[in-house]
Amino acid sequence: MSSNFRDFKIETKDGKILNVSELCNAIKSTKIEDEDVAYLETLCNKLAYDDYRDNEYTNEYKIVDTLHEVLLRFYIDNNDFGLDETIEVLKVYNKDFNDIHKLAYNSTYYLLFDNKDSIRVLSFKKEEDMLNIIYDNIKSFVKNNIKLIYDQTYKGIKEVEFKESHDNTLKELNETFSLSDTVYEGKDINNNTLYNIKNGLYVKDNNELLTLYTPTLNEINSVNTHKVKDGFDIDEFYRLTDKFKKNEYMEQEDIDKLYFEVRYLINTMQRRKKDDELSEALDEYMKDILTIYDNYPEGLSKEDKKNVIDYRKNSKNIYRKAA
């Protein structure tokens, strides 16, 4: 038992927790030390997954939300968590955040909510702006669904409002994807023009179209994918992973391209079947990375470690869906 939570006891009758309010107040008012975190995380997991395991309790949710709230606040305060790390914790505490992606372009940051057939985009000038919003509204972010969070108005944060676009380049892009969907455009907080087709996000840079977020792959005509800058191409992925495995010299452009494609495959894992060619290609690439992570994590970059964490998390979600 952790030192500061030695007297923490759950009192029950017929599966109902009798002292919910008392326990929540204790969690909020007790100072958390480093040695308390493992105990609180273990308790949190036990309660959060109770319905899927022993189903011992019937009213544990308020305690779970309170634990998520104080633990996230502790991580930000004591571990110098930035926005990336905070979002990763939120993905554990609030399953809706699995559909959230942080992007950046031209000194502008975005939180993109991928709703499969559409997107919602929050834009902000500094990562600290969004981190402060999360910190000041932790209870909301760990508990509420994404729609409720995105419906809020936050100072220094702007949701991109998309309207129908008549840009000819984007119409050509739509034809490239063999889609018949409307192309939309909107302004971010720094007045950059963003373009949207289904759940894809694009921007023009010196009249060159850049992909900020690739749309769902099964919506793309694979024959024409190569026409889109930074679009996904399985043959290109095989070429890059082959160079990577052989430890051949790679230009920075190829390194960036490989990381982009790995991130895309990881972000879209739950949309594909396990025996899909793309899933198998990703599994093969991640095999060596997982081995290094388990035996010598110091040998991996921050990006590779993030890939391992997200890959394993998505793999577990796929397993749960299949079960």
Summary of the structure (lengths in Angstrom):
residues: 323
radius of gyration: 22.0
end to end distance: 33.6
largest distance: 67.0
contacts: 901
relative contact order: 0.07
helix: 53%
strand: 15%
